[in-house]
């Protein structure tokens, strides 16, 4: 029975990594679609989000079954609870990528982002894609040094979010009311994407150390 339980835990970890890879692809494609007005790519992201949602449902069901059937304690319990939390954050990251893609589809054939602030969103796209890549690497390797890098990427997204609002509220902004609302929402989606990545990073640090990262930063690995 123990061998089966450990195999199931290992599969949960593998599926979380695969779910994160799908989120990584989603935000990369969504940002590209946003900047290039690529309708086909945007629709690909929207459809692919269904698979991310299905991953979360399946992972959560299996984790609940493990809790009910195995009554895990100590590290095993921490692994399962952490997996539940991470799958929720990854699902939300997939939703945010879909929201970005939906903007591209709605405004097609026109760009969703006015030229005046396209540079800010290009930087957001780069930062969000990087944070997604590092999130996947963190889940795969359990190298909590990556958690700090993810928080730094999130800081970059926060700063870009503020830059966008500064541009919208500045005297040189001449976009329409709809463009103002759209770009404010888009900026918020990227900013929240980073926040959820930080949540995943902190959960992974908790898994490795058993403590919250802000209290006991350390180096190490863990099985998930």
C-alpha positions as a Markdown table, in Angstrom:
| # | Residue | x | y | z |
|---|---|---|---|---|
| 1 | Unk | 0.0 | 0.0 | 0.0 |
| 2 | Unk | 2.8 | 2.4 | 0.8 |
| 3 | Unk | 4.4 | 1.9 | -2.6 |
| 4 | Unk | 1.0 | 2.7 | -4.3 |
| 5 | Unk | 0.6 | 5.8 | -2.1 |
| 6 | Unk | 4.1 | 7.1 | -3.0 |
| 7 | Unk | 3.5 | 6.4 | -6.7 |
| 8 | Unk | 0.3 | 8.4 | -6.5 |
| 9 | Unk | 2.0 | 11.3 | -4.8 |
| 10 | Unk | 4.7 | 11.3 | -7.5 |
| 11 | Unk | 2.1 | 11.4 | -10.2 |
| 12 | Unk | 0.4 | 14.4 | -8.5 |
| 13 | Unk | 3.8 | 16.2 | -8.6 |
| 14 | Unk | 4.2 | 15.3 | -12.3 |
| 15 | Unk | 0.8 | 16.5 | -13.2 |
| 16 | Unk | 1.3 | 19.8 | -11.4 |
| 17 | Unk | 4.4 | 20.4 | -13.4 |
| 18 | Unk | 2.5 | 19.6 | -16.6 |
| 19 | Unk | -0.3 | 21.9 | -15.6 |
| 20 | Unk | 2.3 | 24.6 | -15.0 |
| 21 | Unk | 3.8 | 24.0 | -18.5 |
| 22 | Unk | 0.4 | 24.5 | -20.0 |
| 23 | Unk | 0.0 | 27.8 | -18.1 |
| 24 | Unk | 3.4 | 28.8 | -19.4 |
| 25 | Unk | 2.4 | 28.2 | -23.0 |
| 26 | Unk | -0.9 | 30.0 | -22.4 |
| 27 | Unk | 0.5 | 33.2 | -21.1 |
| 28 | Unk | 3.2 | 33.2 | -23.8 |
| 29 | Unk | 0.7 | 32.8 | -26.6 |
| 30 | Unk | -1.8 | 35.2 | -25.0 |
| 31 | Unk | 0.8 | 38.0 | -24.8 |
| 32 | Unk | 1.9 | 37.3 | -28.4 |
| 33 | Unk | -1.7 | 37.4 | -29.6 |
| 34 | Unk | -2.2 | 40.6 | -27.7 |
| 35 | Unk | 0.7 | 42.4 | -29.3 |
| 36 | Unk | 0.3 | 41.1 | -32.8 |
| 37 | Unk | -3.5 | 40.9 | -33.1 |
| 38 | Unk | -3.3 | 37.2 | -33.9 |
| 39 | Unk | -6.9 | 35.9 | -33.8 |
| 40 | Unk | -6.0 | 32.2 | -34.3 |
| 41 | Unk | -3.4 | 32.3 | -31.5 |
| 42 | Unk | -5.9 | 34.0 | -29.1 |
| 43 | Unk | -8.5 | 31.4 | -29.8 |
| 44 | Unk | -6.0 | 28.6 | -29.2 |
| 45 | Unk | -5.4 | 30.0 | -25.7 |
| 46 | Unk | -9.1 | 30.3 | -25.0 |
| 47 | Unk | -9.7 | 26.7 | -26.0 |
| 48 | Unk | -6.6 | 25.4 | -24.2 |
| 49 | Unk | -7.8 | 26.8 | -20.9 |
| 50 | Unk | -10.4 | 24.0 | -20.7 |
| 51 | Unk | -7.5 | 21.5 | -20.4 |
| 52 | Unk | -6.0 | 23.5 | -17.5 |
| 53 | Unk | -9.4 | 23.6 | -15.8 |
| 54 | Unk | -9.7 | 19.8 | -16.2 |
| 55 | Unk | -6.2 | 19.3 | -14.8 |
| 56 | Unk | -7.3 | 21.2 | -11.6 |
| 57 | Unk | -10.5 | 19.2 | -11.2 |
| 58 | Unk | -8.7 | 15.9 | -11.7 |
| 59 | Unk | -5.8 | 16.8 | -9.3 |
| 60 | Unk | -8.2 | 18.0 | -6.6 |
| 61 | Unk | -10.3 | 14.9 | -6.9 |
| 62 | Unk | -7.2 | 12.6 | -6.5 |
| 63 | Unk | -5.8 | 14.7 | -3.6 |
| 64 | Unk | -9.1 | 14.5 | -1.8 |
| 65 | Unk | -9.2 | 10.7 | -2.3 |
| 66 | Unk | -5.6 | 10.5 | -0.9 |
| 67 | Unk | -6.7 | 12.4 | 2.2 |
| 68 | Unk | -9.7 | 10.3 | 2.7 |
| 69 | Unk | -8.2 | 6.9 | 2.0 |
| 70 | Unk | -4.7 | 7.2 | 3.3 |
| 71 | Unk | -5.1 | 9.7 | 6.2 |
| 72 | Unk | -1.6 | 11.0 | 5.6 |
| 73 | Unk | 0.3 | 12.8 | 8.4 |
| 74 | Unk | 3.5 | 14.9 | 8.6 |
| 75 | Unk | 5.3 | 15.5 | 5.3 |
| 76 | Unk | 2.8 | 13.5 | 3.2 |
| 77 | Unk | 0.0 | 15.7 | 4.5 |
| 78 | Unk | 1.9 | 18.8 | 3.7 |
| 79 | Unk | 2.5 | 17.6 | 0.1 |
| 80 | Unk | -1.2 | 16.9 | -0.6 |
| 81 | Unk | -2.4 | 20.2 | 1.0 |
| 82 | Unk | 0.3 | 22.1 | -0.9 |
| 83 | Unk | -0.7 | 20.4 | -4.2 |
| 84 | Unk | -4.3 | 21.5 | -3.7 |
| 85 | Unk | -3.3 | 25.1 | -3.1 |
| 86 | Unk | -0.9 | 25.2 | -6.1 |
| 87 | Unk | -3.4 | 23.7 | -8.5 |
| 88 | Unk | -5.9 | 26.4 | -7.6 |
| 89 | Unk | -3.3 | 29.1 | -8.3 |
| 90 | Unk | -2.2 | 27.6 | -11.6 |
| 91 | Unk | -5.9 | 27.3 | -12.7 |
| 92 | Unk | -6.3 | 31.0 | -11.9 |
| 93 | Unk | -3.2 | 31.9 | -13.9 |
| 94 | Unk | -4.6 | 30.0 | -16.8 |
| 95 | Unk | -7.8 | 32.0 | -16.5 |
| 96 | Unk | -5.9 | 35.3 | -16.5 |
| 97 | Unk | -4.1 | 34.2 | -19.7 |
| 98 | Unk | -7.4 | 33.4 | -21.2 |
| 99 | Unk | -8.7 | 36.8 | -20.3 |
| 100 | Unk | -5.8 | 38.4 | -22.1 |
| 101 | Unk | -6.5 | 36.3 | -25.2 |
| 102 | Unk | -10.2 | 37.2 | -25.0 |
| 103 | Unk | -9.3 | 40.9 | -25.3 |
| 104 | Unk | -7.3 | 40.1 | -28.5 |
| 105 | Unk | -10.3 | 38.3 | -30.0 |
| 106 | Unk | -12.8 | 41.0 | -29.1 |
| 107 | Unk | -10.8 | 43.9 | -30.6 |
| 108 | Unk | -9.7 | 41.9 | -33.7 |
| 109 | Unk | -8.6 | 43.0 | -36.4 |
| 110 | Unk | -7.5 | 46.1 | -34.4 |
| 111 | Unk | -4.8 | 45.8 | -31.8 |
| 112 | Unk | -6.1 | 45.5 | -28.2 |
| 113 | Unk | -3.3 | 47.8 | -27.0 |
| 114 | Unk | -2.8 | 51.4 | -28.3 |
| 115 | Unk | 0.6 | 52.0 | -29.8 |
| 116 | Unk | 1.4 | 54.7 | -27.2 |
| 117 | Unk | 1.6 | 52.0 | -24.4 |
| 118 | Unk | 2.5 | 48.9 | -26.5 |
| 119 | Unk | 6.0 | 49.0 | -25.1 |
| 120 | Unk | 4.8 | 48.6 | -21.5 |
| 121 | Unk | 2.7 | 45.6 | -22.5 |
| 122 | Unk | 5.5 | 44.1 | -24.4 |
| 123 | Unk | 7.6 | 44.3 | -21.2 |
| 124 | Unk | 4.7 | 42.8 | -19.2 |
| 125 | Unk | 4.5 | 39.9 | -21.7 |
| 126 | Unk | 8.2 | 39.2 | -21.2 |
| 127 | Unk | 8.0 | 39.4 | -17.4 |
| 128 | Unk | 4.9 | 37.2 | -17.2 |
| 129 | Unk | 6.4 | 34.6 | -19.5 |
| 130 | Unk | 9.6 | 34.5 | -17.5 |
| 131 | Unk | 7.6 | 34.2 | -14.2 |
| 132 | Unk | 5.7 | 31.3 | -15.7 |
| 133 | Unk | 8.9 | 29.5 | -16.9 |
| 134 | Unk | 10.4 | 29.9 | -13.4 |
| 135 | Unk | 7.2 | 28.6 | -11.8 |
| 136 | Unk | 7.4 | 25.5 | -13.8 |
| 137 | Unk | 11.1 | 25.0 | -13.1 |
| 138 | Unk | 10.4 | 25.5 | -9.3 |
| 139 | Unk | 7.7 | 22.8 | -9.3 |
| 140 | Unk | 9.9 | 20.4 | -11.3 |
| 141 | Unk | 13.1 | 20.9 | -9.3 |
| 142 | Unk | 11.9 | 22.1 | -5.8 |
| 143 | Unk | 14.9 | 24.5 | -6.0 |
| 144 | Unk | 13.6 | 27.3 | -3.7 |
| 145 | Unk | 16.2 | 29.7 | -4.9 |
| 146 | Unk | 13.9 | 30.1 | -7.8 |
| 147 | Unk | 11.2 | 31.5 | -5.4 |
| 148 | Unk | 13.2 | 34.7 | -4.9 |
| 149 | Unk | 13.5 | 35.2 | -8.7 |
| 150 | Unk | 9.7 | 34.7 | -9.1 |
| 151 | Unk | 9.1 | 37.4 | -6.5 |
| 152 | Unk | 11.5 | 39.7 | -8.4 |
| 153 | Unk | 9.6 | 39.1 | -11.6 |
| 154 | Unk | 6.4 | 39.9 | -9.7 |
| 155 | Unk | 7.9 | 43.2 | -8.6 |
| 156 | Unk | 8.7 | 44.0 | -12.2 |
| 157 | Unk | 5.0 | 43.3 | -13.2 |
| 158 | Unk | 3.8 | 45.5 | -10.3 |
| 159 | Unk | 6.1 | 48.3 | -11.5 |
| 160 | Unk | 4.9 | 48.0 | -15.1 |
| 161 | Unk | 1.3 | 48.0 | -13.8 |
| 162 | Unk | 2.0 | 51.3 | -12.1 |
| 163 | Unk | 3.6 | 52.7 | -15.2 |
| 164 | Unk | 0.5 | 51.8 | -17.2 |
| 165 | Unk | -1.7 | 53.7 | -14.8 |
| 166 | Unk | 0.7 | 56.7 | -14.8 |
| 167 | Unk | 0.4 | 56.8 | -18.6 |
| 168 | Unk | -3.4 | 56.5 | -18.5 |
| 169 | Unk | -3.7 | 59.3 | -16.0 |
| 170 | Unk | -1.1 | 61.5 | -17.6 |
| 171 | Unk | -1.9 | 64.5 | -19.8 |
| 172 | Unk | -0.6 | 62.9 | -23.0 |
| 173 | Unk | -3.0 | 60.0 | -23.0 |
| 174 | Unk | -5.6 | 60.4 | -25.8 |
| 175 | Unk | -7.2 | 57.0 | -25.9 |
| 176 | Unk | -10.9 | 56.5 | -26.0 |
| 177 | Unk | -12.9 | 55.7 | -22.8 |
| 178 | Unk | -13.1 | 52.0 | -23.9 |
| 179 | Unk | -9.3 | 51.9 | -24.5 |
| 180 | Unk | -8.7 | 53.3 | -21.1 |
| 181 | Unk | -10.9 | 50.7 | -19.4 |
| 182 | Unk | -9.4 | 47.9 | -21.6 |
| 183 | Unk | -5.8 | 48.7 | -20.9 |
| 184 | Unk | -6.4 | 49.1 | -17.2 |
| 185 | Unk | -8.0 | 45.7 | -17.1 |
| 186 | Unk | -5.3 | 44.1 | -19.2 |
| 187 | Unk | -2.6 | 45.5 | -17.0 |
| 188 | Unk | -4.4 | 44.2 | -13.9 |
| 189 | Unk | -4.5 | 40.7 | -15.5 |
| 190 | Unk | -0.8 | 40.6 | -15.9 |
| 191 | Unk | -0.2 | 42.0 | -12.4 |
| 192 | Unk | -2.5 | 39.3 | -10.9 |
| 193 | Unk | -0.7 | 36.6 | -12.9 |
| 194 | Unk | 2.5 | 37.5 | -11.1 |
| 195 | Unk | 0.7 | 37.5 | -7.7 |
| 196 | Unk | -0.5 | 33.9 | -8.2 |
| 197 | Unk | 3.0 | 32.8 | -9.3 |
| 198 | Unk | 4.3 | 34.2 | -6.0 |
| 199 | Unk | 1.6 | 32.2 | -4.2 |
| 200 | Unk | 2.9 | 29.1 | -5.9 |
| 201 | Unk | 6.5 | 29.9 | -5.0 |
| 202 | Unk | 5.6 | 30.5 | -1.3 |
| 203 | Unk | 3.7 | 27.2 | -1.2 |
| 204 | Unk | 6.7 | 25.4 | -2.6 |
| 205 | Unk | 9.0 | 27.0 | 0.0 |
| 206 | Unk | 6.5 | 25.9 | 2.7 |
| 207 | Unk | 6.6 | 22.4 | 1.2 |
| 208 | Unk | 10.4 | 22.3 | 1.3 |
| 209 | Unk | 11.0 | 23.9 | 4.7 |
| 210 | Unk | 7.7 | 23.4 | 6.6 |
| 211 | Unk | 7.8 | 27.2 | 7.3 |
| 212 | Unk | 6.5 | 30.3 | 5.6 |
| 213 | Unk | 9.2 | 31.7 | 3.3 |
| 214 | Unk | 9.3 | 35.2 | 4.8 |
| 215 | Unk | 10.2 | 33.7 | 8.2 |
| 216 | Unk | 12.7 | 31.0 | 7.4 |
| 217 | Unk | 14.3 | 31.4 | 3.9 |
| 218 | Unk | 16.6 | 28.4 | 3.2 |
| 219 | Unk | 17.9 | 26.2 | 0.5 |
| 220 | Unk | 16.7 | 22.7 | -0.3 |
| 221 | Unk | 14.5 | 20.3 | -2.3 |
| 222 | Unk | 11.4 | 18.3 | -1.6 |
| 223 | Unk | 9.4 | 15.5 | -3.2 |
| 224 | Unk | 6.0 | 16.3 | -4.7 |
